[in-house]
Amino acid sequence: MRLVMPWYFPLATLAAWLGVRAARDLRTEGETGRRNALWMLVLMFLPLFFWLIAQFISD
């Protein structure tokens, strides 16, 4: 397997890490905060998920 777009991995990881930090802060704001935190996690992990898909599709 050859690494595709290696420069994108640190950016996607940073976005995911920031999403986790923001979700932890949102979680303390009650039920609405928990729902928003879940969406924040989903949206912030998408770039990392797409990068992982690109690693296998490019072969």
Secondary structure, 3 states (H helix, E strand, C coil): CCCCCCCHHHHHHHHHHHHHHHHHHHHCCHHHHHHHHHHHHHHHHHHHHHHHHHHHHCC
